[in-house]
Amino acid sequence: MKTARVVVDVPAMQTDRLFDYLIPPKWNDLIAPGMRVIVPFGPRKVQGFVMEISETTEIEKLKEIHTILDLTPVLTKELLDVGNWLTEKTLSFKISALQVMLPAAMRAKYEKEIRLTSNEFLEKLDPVISKWFQINHVVPWEQVEKSNELTLFQKAIQSGSLEVVYKVKDRASKKTVRHVLPVLSKEELMELLKTLPSQAIKQKETIEYFIKKPDSVEIKDLLNIVNGTEASIKTLIKKGVLKQVNVESYRDPFEHHHFEPTTPLPLTKEQTKVITPILQSIEEDQHEVFLLYGVTGSGKTEVYLQSIETVLKKGQEAIVLVPEISLTPQMVKRFKGRFGSKVAVLHSGLGTGEKYDEWRKIHRKEVSVVVGARSAVFAPFENVGIIIIDEEHETSYKQEDNPRYHARDVSIFRGQYHNCPVILGSATPTLESFARTSKDVYKLLTLRERVNDRPLPTVEIVDMREELKGGNRSMFSTSLFEKLNDRLEKKEQSVLLLNRRGYSSFVMCRDCGFVMNCPHCDISLTYHRSSQSLKCHYCAHEIPMLKTCPECDSEHIRFFGTGTQKVEEELTKILPQARVIRMDVDTTSRKGAHERLLNDFGERKADILLGTQMIAKGLDFPYVTLVGVLAADTMLHLPDFRSSEKTFQLLTQVSGRAGRHELLGEVVVQTYTPEHYSIQLASHHDYDSFYQNEMSIRRQHAYPPYYFMALLSISHPEVLKVVEVAEKITSHLRNSLSEQAIILGPVASPIPRINNRYRYQCMIKYKQEPNLTKLLKQILTRYQREISGKGLGLSFDLNPYILM
């Protein structure tokens, strides 16, 4: 009696374990770990993942598995191990850890069918099942399931003749195109040709085509070849000479792109020096973590590409992670140009269906390189030869909801499993990664020179306090205005970075000082000019712009702070001749908008690119010679111990956009705190001094990398309840952890209320607390009933990146 041990899709503490189900005899040799199944759970039927197959069970009366959702595992044995490890590491539910690895289309409601992958396989099929596909190439799963021929179907699926298709209701389904193929044999077609009347020219040409090539062909292509009309094809279908079938076609997000093939570039001395240990580790199947620390424009991408080439020659696969959407258009071009159709791309700009198709290409081994954002780290490859994380300092590699994983940790776990190198690349590595190189945990590889010996751009820091004293009330300093004007005359391009979206930060009454806050969250509303409204960037609450102050009825209600829309408006006033492209969340929310705006800028349809953080990284335009940072201190004043590091990284990255080609680059940084070390050192591109300076501050205040950190967040609609639970948990932690652990709090979170829920937090800093995970799990169990029934929110982040 075979049983399957299943994780069920009920994310709760009580169900976070394996449940035994009986495998019906007809599926005995069919079910394998990594498959999804539907199982009875209480009164309902839920989806689950098979984790193990066992010959024995402790339980007397077992329920049977109801349905199989897959005939081949969607998660490999390794990914199941990754799921178990994630559950421990991030304190999440097993089901959440497994679902995060699959595309959204596979987490929806589905109907299932079995499809013939290609016409040529029909004859190769076992005669018992080939009869199913004579008339139609698709058979509903319900019919197959009721038959006694499941094992034969499974063999045909494993050989690639058949495949399982998920018809996802309202979500991803497969895209099909119309094909025709001959029903008659070659001899019969030749006979028919003789009997056709002389005026049936197009029918004759069509039949002649199929005598030469008796395969199925897309109707669109056939009409081009014989220069015919659909009418002649329909006639042949009616006569029973041809038949029409719908053939699956991948949705290709890049079908309208032409990628120029590229060849490897000759490496500089420095590049050769850094690639040598990487290639050695690939050849020897050895797991190493390399930190590739290279200034902007030093040719890190070429090192990645040539390392991947070596991996592919060995018959292995490569995973490349890039920060969210900002890098993809140009990155995709580089990888598709070098490796063509071997590349699958996964990022948030793709539709659900496109993501599903890209994932299936990986799962079916049709590609050997995946380039994508954070979740691409779970690509279902089975022979990984290298994992690369570009811009490893990016905070978007950390997932902020359960499971709260960091893509770097998952990459290293998978790198150990496959005995392959992991490369972390950045011009401004995180302090944690850089510190690990001094302890020999990571190997440091350095590129200090730009390719072609281009100098790094000169950086000028402008003190905006002096500008105000001099009577300049504009958001552009005299120096930046003159330089923008100069670039317009020279027909060169400029990039302006502002670290926030919207029109202005907040609305305040100048008479009584009243600031308009969100009624559900303790945070000011942001004015959006295009819709003349005030919006909350946390819960999406929105009201029309006020004419008078609600407190004192004064009409002196004004906007404070600066948003991208407001900058764009002022630019058109002071430089009416400039063509401006604005890039922020508002202008790039429509599909494909991001890429279209960048292409327009690349084709020099605009003189100035104005944007938020998304324009700071990875962009490479030859005519950009000026970069302006409008408010360098926006991030410095956030309640976050990493704010100086984030400011330094952003300024260094955005400076790196200037002068990457023949023309020299200049950078102007406007700030109200010009003396701050992160701004000063970024202006000299001096990472080493910044690292020393910041490390001594981190040591002094017991922050990472000297200490580990865990953030405990508690939320509830009633403030008294939050305070009570927060205090109980904190005192329990104080009594249970060692004296070396530093426990801060409980205190109200920096944003004390979001969406009518009050928020408190407690922070733990520690060096070694072997029982911490166990202790946090106990706390979760203790409050389980209140979490599931009484509106209590409790979350732990063992490596927090956002402390708000």
N, C-alpha and C positions, 0 to 999 in steps of 0.2 A: 504493500500500500504506500504510494508515494504522496508526500505532502509538500506544499509550497509554503514558504514563510514569507508573509507579505506585509509591506508597509502600506497602511490605508490612508486615503486622502481625507483625513479628519485631523486638522492641525490643532491638537489639544494635548495637554500633559498626560492625561489618562490613556490616550491612544498612541502615544509616541513610543511604540515598541512593535515587535514582529507578531503577527497573528498567523496561526496555522490554518491552512485550508486544504481540503482533500482535492487531489488532481483526478478528475474523471478518467477512467481507464483509456478512453479514446484519445486523450491528450498526454498519456504517460510519457511518450518519447518526444513530445512537442515542446512542453513548457521548459524554459531555461531562465536563469537569473538575468535581470535586466529587461524583462518583458513587462508590459503593462497589462493588467487584467481587471475585469469587473468582478467584484465579490459581494456577497450579501453581508451587510453590516447592520445589525439591529433590523429595523423594519425596512431599511432602504438598500439600494445597491450603489456602491461607490467604486471609484477607480483606485488601483493600488499598484505597487511595484513588487515584482517577485525578487526577493533578495537571496534566498537560498532554496535548494531542493533537498528534502530529507526523506529517508526511508522509514523513519520512526517518528512517533509523536507521543507526548504525555497525555494528550486530551482524548477522552473516550469518544465523544460524539462531535464529529467535525462537519462543518458545512462545506459544500463543494464550490469550487470556482465556477462562476456563472458564465463568463465570456472571456475569450482572449482578445486583447486589442492589437497585439503584434504577433507576427509569425517569426520574426527575427528580433533579438534584443535591441532596444533603442539605447540602452546604456551598457557600455562594455564592463567587464569585470573591474577594470581599473577605475572607471567612473563611479561604480558602486562603492569602491574603497574610498574614493575622493569624497563621496556623499557621507560615509560614516565619519571620516576625519573632520569634515566641515561641521557636522552635527556637534562633535566634541569641542571643536575649536571656537565655534561662534555661539554655542549654547542655543542652537535653533532646533526646530523639529526636523526629524528625518525626512518627512514628506517635503518640507520647504527646500531642504538641501538637494533633494533629487529633482524637484520640479524646476529649480533655477537653471538646470543644465539643458533643458529642452526649449525649443522655440515656442512662442506663445500659442501658435496654431495647434500644438499638440496638448495644450492644457485646456482645450475647449470641449464642447459637446461634438461628438462625431458620428458619422455613418461610415461604414467601411466597405470596400470592395476589392476584388482581386482582378488584376489586369494583366494581359499579355504584354510583355515589354516590347516585343517587336514581332512582325509577321513571320520572320524567318524561323522563329522558335516553334511555330505551330506544329511542324512535322516532328520536331525533336521531343515534344511532350509525350508522356506516357499516354497510349491510346485511351485509357480509362478517363483521363481528365481532358484530353485534347477535344473530346466531343463537346465539352462545356463552352469552348471558345470558337466553334465553327461559325455561328451566326453573328455573335457579338464578342468583341474583345474584352468586355468588362462583365464580371459576374458579381452580384451582390453577396456580401459576406454571409448574410443570414442563410442563403441557399447552401453555400460551401460548408458552413458549420453543421448543418443538419445531415450532410452526407457522411459516408463512411470512408471518405478518401482524403482525410486531412493530412495524413503522413505523406501521400503522394504530392499534395499541394506544397507541403513544406519543402520537400526535396527540390521541386521546380522553382520555388522562391530562392532557395539557397544557391541554385545553379544560375539564377539570374533570368530564367525564362519568364517567370511570373513575378509580380510584385504586389504588395499591399498598398492601397491608396486610401488615405483618410479623407472622406468627404466631410469637411468640417462645416457644420451649420453656421451660417453668418460669419465664418472666419475664413481661414485659408482653404482653398480647394485648388486642385491642380488645373493649370491652364491647358486647353486642348486646341489643336488646329485641325482643319479638315484635310484628310488625305484620300486618294483613291488608289485602288490596286486591282489587277486583273483577277477575274473569277476563273477564266478559261486558261488552259495550258498553252504553251508556246505554239504547238501544232494546231490546236483549235483556232488560235488567233490568226495563224497564217491562212487557214481554210476560209475563215470569215472574211478576211481581207479581199479574197478573190470574188466574193459574192456581193460586196458593197457597190452601190451605183456610183458612177464616175463623179457626180456632183457632190457626194459626201466627202469632200476633201479633208475637212478638219477631223472627221471621225477616222479617216484612213491614217492621217498623220499621228493621231493619238494611239491607234492600234500598233502602228510601226514603232512608235516610241516604246510601248510595253513589250514588243517582241524582242527588242534589244535589251531593255532593262525591266524585267518582270517584278520590280520591287514597288512598295507603296511610295507615293510621291505627294507632296503638298499640292492641293489644287491650284493655289496661287502660282507656284513654280511651274506646274505643268502648262498652265495657260500662257506663261511667258515663253516656254520652250516651243510650243506648237503655234504660238500667236493666235490662239483660238478663243472661243467664248464658252461660258458655262453651259449654254444650251446643248452643244455637241456632247459634252461630258454627261449631262443629264440623260440624253437619248441613249448613250451606251450603258448607263446604269439601268435604265428602264428595260433595255434588251437583255439584261443579265450578263453583260460582257465585263463590266467593271462594278466594284462596290465601293461605297464611301465609308470610311472609318474615321473616328476622332482619335487623333494621336496626341499624347501628352507632349507639351513643350514647356521648358522652364521659363518662368518669368525672368527676363534678364534685365536688371536695373540699368545695365550699361549697354543695351543693344544699340542705342543711337550714338555711342561713343566709338571713335576710332582710336585705338591705342597704338602709337608708333612703337614698333619693336625696338628695344635698345640692347646694346651689347655691353659687357663689363668694361668699366673705365680703368685705365692704368692707375694703380694705387700710388699714393705718395709714400715717402719713407716711413712717416708716422703711421699711416694706415696699414702698411705691410707689417710694422712692428706689433700693432694691436691685433691684427687678424691671425697672426701665427699661432698664439696659444689657443685661440678659439678653434681653428682648424684642427689643431693637434687633439683637442678634447673631443671633437666630432669623430676623428679617425679612430681614437682609442675607446670610443663609447664610454666616456668618462663624464660624470656629473660635476660641473663646476658652476659657480655663479660669478659672472664677470660684471663689474660695474664699468661701463664705457663712458668715461667722463670726457666729453669733447665740447669745445666752445661752439657757439652757433655758427653753422656754415663750415664745419670742419670735415664734413663728408661721412657722418655716421651711417647714413642710409646706404651708401655704397658698400660699407663693411657688412651691413646686414644682408644686402642682396648677394654678395659673393659668398658669404657663409651659408646662406640658404641653398645656393647653387651646389655647393659641396654636399649638403645634406640630401638634395634631390638625386644627385648622381649615385648616392648610396642606396637609393630606393626608399628613403625615409621621408617624413613629413615635417612641415614647419608651421608653427603658430606665431603670428606677429600681432601684438596688441598696440593700438595707437589710442590716444585720448579721444573720447567721443567724436562727434561729427566734425570738429574743427579740422582734423587732419585728413579726413578721408579723400576728398576729390583729388588732391595732389598726390597723396600717398598711393591711392588706388592706381593712378596713372603710372607711378613708378613701378609698382609690383606687376600690374597687368602688362606693362611694356616689356618687362624682363621675362615674366613667366607665362604670359598669355592666358590660355583657358585653364591652366592648372590652378588658378587662384579663385577662391570663393571669398566673398566679402560680407561681413555681418556688422551692421551698425544701425543706430536708431533711426536713421533717415529712410530706411527701407520699409515697405509695407509689410503687414503680417504674412501675406502670401509670398512675397519676395524672400523674406527671411527663411520661411519654411523651405522654399526651393533651394536656397543656398545651403541650408543645413543638410538637406537630403543629398546634395552633391557630395558633401563631406562624408556622410554616413555610408553612401554607396561607393566610396573610394574613387570618385570620378575626378577629384582634385587632390592636390598634395600640399597646397599652401592656403592657410586661412588668414586673412587680414581683418581685424575687427576691433570693436571696443571691448570693454570689460568682460562681457559674457562669452566672448569668443575663446576665452581660456578653457572652456569646457568642450571644445570641438571634439567630436567622437572619433579622433584618429587613434590608431592602435600601434603605430610605429613612429613615434615622435622623435625627430633627430635634433631639433633646436626650438627653444621658445625665446622670443624677443619681446621686451617691453620698452617701447620708445617713450621718451619723456616720462621716465619712471617716477618723477616727483609729483605727477598730476594727482590731485585728490579724487578725480572721477574714477580712479581704479578701485576705490573703496565703495562697496555697496552700503547705502545708508538704511536699508530696511532688511528684515530677516531673509536669508542668512547674511549677517553682516561680514562678508568675506572681503579680503583684499586680494586683488588679482595677482599681486606679486607672491603672496604666500602660496596660492594655489599653483602658480607656475613652478615654484621651487619644489613643491610636493610632487608634481607631475614629472619634473626634471629628474628627481631622484628615482622615481619609478621607472623611467625610460633610460636612465643612465645617459642623459644628454645635457649639453650646456644650456644655461639660461643667461641671456644678456639683458642687463638693465642699462638703458642709454639715457643720458641727460646732460645738458650744459650746466644745470643747477641741481645736482642730485639732492635727495632728502638728507638731512643730517644723519638720520638713522642708517641709511645705506652707506654713506661716506664713512661713518664711524666703524661700520663693520669691515671696511677694507683695512683699517689700521689693526684690527684684531685677526686679520687673515680669514675671516668668515667668507668674505667676497674677495675676488682678485681685481685689483684696480688696473684699468687700461686707460691711458690718457692721450687725447688729441688736443694739443695746445694751439695749433696753427689752423687758420682757415685755408681751405683748398685754394690753390693758385696764389698763396701768400697774400690774399686780400686783407687789408688792415681792418680791425674791428672799428665800428663807427665812433666818432667823437661824441661825447655826451656833455650837454650843457645843463646845469641845474639852475632854474629860475626861482628866486624867492618871491612868491606871490604877495607877501606882506609889503615888500618894497614897491611892487607894482601899484598896490593900493595907495601907499603913501604918495606915490608920484601921480596919483589921480587917475590911474587906469582901472576902471571898474569892469572892464570886459573880462570874459573868461579866457581870453587869449592874451598872453604877455606880448610886449612889443617885439621881442626877439622872435617868438613863434610866428607872429603875424607877418613879419618881414620875410622870414624864411619860407612860409607858405606862398607868399607873393612871388618870391624869387623862383620857386619850383614851377609855378604856373607859367612864368615867362619862359623858363627853359624847357617847358613841355615834359617835365619829370613828374613823378607821382609821390604822394604823401599818405601816410597812415596816421590816424589820430585815435588814441585809445582813451576811453572813458570807462571807469569801472562800475557802471550801473546803467539800467535801462529806464525807459519812461521819460517824462518831460522834466520833472524836478523831484527832489526827494520827498518833500513834505509841504503841507500848506499850513501857514500860521497867520494868526490875526496880529497885526502890528500894534493894535491898541491894547489888547488885554493878554497877548501871548498865548492864546488858545491854539493848540495843535490838533488837527482832525485825526483821531485814532480809529482803528477798526473796532467795532463793538464786540467782536468775538475773540480778538487777539490783542494782546497789549503791544501794539506796534503801529507806527504812524502809516496813514494811507499815502499812496504814491499817485501823483497827478499824471494822467495820460492825455496828452493834447488831442490826439487823433479822435478819441471818443468823448472828449470833454468830460472825463469822469475821474473819480478817485478810486483806486483799486488796492486791495490788500494782496501782497505778494506771497502770503502764506495760505489763506483760506479762500482766496478769490472773491471775497465780498466786494461789492462795487456800488457806488452811489454817484449821482450826477454832481458835477463841480458846484461848489457853494458860491452864492453871490454875496452873502453877508455872514458874519460870524454868529454861530448858534448861541454863544455865551453872551455877547454884548451888543449884537446887532450892527456892529461897525461894518462899513464897506471896505475897510482897509485890510482885506484878506489877501495875502500874497504867497507866491511860491518861493521856497528856499531850496538851496542845493541845485545841482545841475543834472539833467538827464540827457540822453542821446538826442531826443527830439529837439530839445531846447538848443543844444549845441548846433544841430543841423540848421535850425532857424537862424541863429546868429551868424553862422558861416555864410549863408546866402545873403545876409545883410552886408557883411564886411567884404566878402569876395563874391560879388554877384556873378562873375564870369566862371566861377569854379563849378565843375560837375561833381556832385557828391553822391556816394553810395553809402547808405546807413545799414549797418548790420547789427541787429540785436535780437532778442527773443521775439519781439513783435514782428520784425520784417522777415524772419527766417522760419516762422512757424509752419508755413505751407510747404508741402513736400517738394523737394528739388530747388527751393528758393535759395538755400545756402550756396549750392553749387553754381546756380545761375548768376548770382551776384558776384561771386569770385571770378567766374569766367568773364563777365563784363569788365571787371576791373583789370583782369589779365590781358584783355583785348584793348585796353586803354580807352574804354568808353567813359571813364571817369578819371578825375584828377586826384580826388581825395577819398580814401576809404575810412569812414568813421565807424567805430564799433566798440563793443564791450570785449571782455576777455577772449571771446571766441576768435578774435583776429590776432591774438598775441603769439600764437604758436604755429610752427611748421609751414607758414606761408612763404613762398619764394617767388617774388616778382622782380624782374631785372631792372625796372625803371623806378622802383621805390628808393628814394635817396633821403627822405626825411621821415622821421617818426616823432610824433608829439604825444606826450603823456599829459593829459589835462589835469588830473588830480591824483598825484602819486600817493597821497596819504589816505585815501578812502579805506584801504584795508588795514592800515597801521593801527587804527583806533578801535578795532573789533576786539571783544573780550575773548581772545584766543591766543594761547602761548606761541602758536606758529605764525602770528600775524607778520612779524618782521621777516621770517623766512619766505612767506608767501609774497610779500611785497618785493623782496630781493629777486625772487624767481620771476615774477611777472615783469619787472622792469628789465631784467637781463634778457628774457625771452623776446619781449617786444622790441628791444634795441636791436636784437639779432635779425629783425626783418629788414633793416636798412643796409644798403650798399653790399648786397650779396654777389653782385656781378661786376661789370666793368666800372660802373660809376661809384664814387665814394659816398658813404652814408653819414648822416648827422642825426643826432637825437636831442630833443629838447624835453626836459622833465620839469613840469610845473608843480611846485609843492609849497605848503605852508610850514613844513618842518624840514628845511633843507639840511639841517645839521644831523639828522638821524642817520646812524651808521649804515642801515640797510640801503638808504638812498645814495649816500656818499659812495659806498663800496660797489653798488650796482653801476654807478656812473663810470667806475674804473674797470668794470668787468672782473672784479677781484673776488672770486669765489673763495679762495684759500683764506684770505683775511676775514671774510664774513664768517666762514666756518669756525675759525678760532674764536672770534668774538662771541658768536651766538652760542658756541659750546660752553664757554665759561659761564654765560648767563643761565643756560639750561642746568649746569651742574649746581650752581648756586641755589636755584629754585626747585631742584629735584624734579626735572622734567625729562621725557625721553630725549636722547637715547640712554641717559643714565638710569632712568627708572622706567618700568612698564606702567601703563595706565589702564584703568577700567572706569567707565562712566556708567553710573546707574541712574536711569530716568524713571520718574514716577509721575503719572498723570491721573486726574479724576475730575468730574464736573464740580465736586465740592472741595473748596480750598482746605477745610478743616481735616477732611479725610486724607488728602495728599500729605499734609504736614504730619499727621499721626502715623501713617504708614512709613513715611520717609524717616521719621525719628526712630521708630522701632527697628527698621532694617539697619540703619546706621549704627545703632548701639549694639545690635547683634554682631555686626561686622567687627566693631571695635573689640568685642569680647572674644571673637573667634580667630582673628588674624594675629600674626606675630607683632611684636612691639616695633619692628622695623618698618611696618607698613604705615603710610601716612594716609589718614582718612579725612577728607575735607567735606564739610557740609553736615547735614543737608541744608541746601539753600534754594531759593527760587531760581529757576533757569533764567539765562539772560533775556529770553522772551518768555515772561512768566505765564502767558495764557495764549493758546492757539485753539481756534475753533471751539471756544467755550469750555476748554479743558485746562485746569490749572496744572502747572508743571513745576516739579521740584527735581533737584539732582544731587547726587553725592559722588565724589570722585575718590578713587583709590589709587595711590601711587605705591609701587612695590618693586622689590628686586627679585625676591624668591618667595613665592607663596604656593607651594605645591598643592595645597588643599583648596585654592581659591575657586576653581571651576566647580568642584564638588559642593562647596558652600553656596555658591550662587544658584546651583541647581536645586539645592534644598530650599532656598528662599522662594524660588519659582513654584516649587511643589506646595510649600506652605500657603502661598497666596492664590493657589490655582482657582479655588471656588469663586473668589472675589474677582479674579481676572475674567473668568468665563461668564459670570452672572451679574456682577455688580458694578461694571463700568470702570474697574481699576485697570490702568495701563502700567506695565512693568517691563522695562527692557534693559539689557546689559550690552554694552559695547566694549569689547576687550582691547580695542585699539582705535579709540575714537579719533576721527578727523574733523568732525563738526561738533563744536561744543555749545552750540546755540540751543 
